[in-house]
């Protein structure tokens, strides 16, 4: 439970589906986690009345980095944080005989905006067919706290990181492009004209879709020749 809108919505939906007594939340802050995100994660858990655990991951992260002795790389460290969190979550899932609920939405999944074997590792994706803009709408319908809905989407994997800066555009525009391209099969030039944006922006998103396809597939393996 990061304190963001996706994991908050998952917590709400989980309680609605199977009852709060069957939901377990884990809050895993690091030094780059905005303070209000940890507070919001705890507040949501307490508001819903679910069991939760807070585990700071910096000591694990720092031990790993001290052993690798590589030059620091924000993206690699950010992905490592996501994979540390995945390991913790699956430890608890194994110990409690629970399933891990992913928090990925359709917008993120389509462009590969998640860490492979990190936050992309889960047993189910309840909001995996909802665009980010639909996540906002459903959260408003369920009366999720306004301050969580109004916060800029961010993973807190490094200082001052936000989703939309990293993606290169707003979720509102991204969702329109994804919908027209993946669901309506409209050509790039027509999308650019319809949305009054550069063809370069369209191609940037299409390239993200293509380059990240491996994240949602079983690893490649050689086929036997009979």
N, C-alpha and C positions, 0 to 999 in steps of 0.2 A: 504494500500500500504506500505509494509514493507521495500521496497528497494531491496528485493530479486528477484530472477529470476521468481518464480512462479507468484507472484502478478503483476510483471512487464509485463509478457507475457499476463496475463488476461486483464490488462489495454489496451495493444496493440490490442488484439483480440476484446475486447468490442468496442473500437473506430471503428475498421474495420467493425464490425457487425451492430452497431446501430447508429454510429456517435458520435463524441466527445461531442456534446451538450447534449447527453443523458447519459453520464457517470459521476459518482461522486465518487471521491476517498477520503479515510480517512487514515491519517497517525497518528499512535498512539504509540509514543515512550514511553519508561520507562527508569529508571536509568540503566538498563542492556542492552539497545539497543546500539549497536555500532554506534558512531556518523555518520560514513559514510552511514549507512543504512537509517537514517532519511534524510540525504542530498540527497541520491539517490532517495528516494520516492518522495521528493519535485521536484527534477529535472525531473523525469519521468512525473509527473503530468503537469509540466510547458511545457515540450517538446511536450506532446500530446495535450496540450491546453484544458485540462479538468478542471472542477470545483473541488476543493479539500478543505479539512479541516484538520488542525493539532490539535490533542487533546492529551496532555500528560496524562497518566493514573496513575501516581504515587500517586496523592492525593487520588484518589478513592481506589487504592490498599492499601495504608497505613491506611486509615480509616477502611477498612474492617479488616485488620490484627490487628489493635488496639482493635477492638471489640471482635475478636475471642480469643485472648490471648493464642494461641497455640504455641508450640515450632516450630520454623521455619523449613520448609521442602521445598527444592528446587523444587521438582516435583509438590507438591501441590500448591506452589506459582506460578510456571510457568503455570499450568493449570488454576489457578484463573485469571492470566493476560489474557489468551486467552478468558476466559468467560466474562471478563469485556469488552474486545474489541468486542466480539459478541454482547453484550447488546447495546453498542454504535452504532454499525453498523446497528442493527435492529431498533433502535430508529430513525435513519435517514431514513432508508428504509420505515418505517411506515409513517413518517412525509412527505416524498417526493413521496410516492406511487411508490417506486422503488422495484426491486428485488435484493437480495443479491447474488453476484457471488462468489462461493467458489474458493479456490486456490489450492485445493488438487490434486495431481497427482496420477497416478495408483500405483506407488511404495509405496507412503505413505498410500494410502487407503488400500491396500492389507495387510500391516503389522500393520495397526492401528497406524501409526505414526502421530497422530493428537489428539487434545483434544475433547473428546465427549462433545457436547453442547458448544463447543468453536469455534475453526477454522473449526471444522467439521460441524457446523451449517450453512446451506446456502440453497438457492432455486435452484441452479444449479451448476454443476461442469464441466465447459467447457473443462478442461484438465484432467478430471477424467479417461480417457481411454488412456492417454499418460504416458509411463514410464518416470522417471526423465531424463534419457539419451535422450529421444525423445523431452522433454521440451527444453533441451539445443539445439538440432538440429533446432527446430522450431524457437527458439529465435534468433539463428544465421541467419536463413533465413529471419526473419523480421528485421534484423539489429538492434537488441537490443544492447545497449551500452556494449562494451567489458568488462569494469570494473565490470559490474553487472554479466555478464556471468562467469567471472573468479573468483568472490568472492566465498569463501567456503560457502556452504549452511548452514544457521543457523537461528534459530527462535528468538535468543536474549532473551530467557526467564530467563536465569541466566548468570552470568559472564563466559566468555570463552566457552560457549556452541556451539557445532557444530553438525549438523545432523549426519554426518558420524561417529563421535566419539560416539554419543549416540546410533546409530543403531548397531555399531560394525563392520562396513565394508564400503567400498566405494559404491556409487550408481551404478557404472559400474558393480561391481560384484553382488550386490543385484539384479539388473535388469536381469542379466543373470540367476540367480537362480530362480527368480520369473517367468520368461518366460518359462523356462524348466519345472518347477514344475506345474504351474497353467495352461499353455496353451498347453504344449506338453505332460503333464501327465507322465513325466519321473521319475523313482524311485530315491530315495535319493542317493543310492550307485552309480548309473550310473551318476547322476549329479556331485557327488564328483569326480568321475573318469574323466568325461569330462572336468571339470573346474580345475582339479588338486588342489582341496582344501579338507579340513578336513570334514568328515561326521558330525562333531559337528557343523560346521558353517551352514551346510544345515539344521540340526535339529533346530538350534537356530532360523532361519528364519521361518521354518514351525511352530514352537511353537508360534512365534509372530502372524502368520496368524490365527492360531486356537484361541489363547487367545483373540484376538481383534475382532472376528466375531461379538460380541454383539454391537460394535460401529456402524455397518452399518445396523442394523436390528431394526425393531419396537420392543419396549420393550415386554418381555414375559408377557403373561396373561393366566389365567386358561381357559380351554375350557369347555363349558357346556356339560353335559352328558344328552343325549336325551333318 
